[in-house]
Amino acid sequence: AYLEALLEQRLGGEKVDILTPRDPSRRGAQLSVVVKGRDVVAVQKALRARGAVVDERKPDVIRVAPAPLYNSFEDCRKFVAML
């Protein structure tokens, strides 16, 4: 929920759209994010080079799954800044 809120507040509409259902009962921890106006493979490689592990689904989706046991609020903030 925290990463979703950050993405919406800082990048929503202009740079990204979240495809994952908003209702927590209809989803797991993973977010599917449409990356607008950029090559998704290049975005995935750039994120990986900076330490973020995501996967891509062509033509324009990255998937990210922050895990509370491993990722901090700061990790989420850094991810959004990288994106």
Residue, then its C-alpha position, 0 to 999 in steps of 0.5 A: a500500500y505504501l509503494e502504491a501511494l508513493l507511485e500515485q502521489r509522485l508519478g501517477g498519471e504522467k509517468v506511470d499507471i498502476l494496473t493492479p486492482r486497488d482493492p487489497s482483497r483482490r491482489g497480492a503484494q506485487l504491483s504491475v505498473v505501466v511505464k509511460g513513454r519509455d522503453v520498458v526493457a531499458v527501464q528494467k535494466a536501469l533499475r536493476a543496475r541501481g539495485a532494484v529487482v523488477d521484471e518487465r512485461k512487454p510492451d510497457v509494464i514492470r512488476v515490483a513486489p516490495a516485501p516488508l521483511y526485506n524492504s524498508f519505507e526508504d527502499c520504496r522512496k528510493f525506488v520511486a525516485m529511480l523510476 
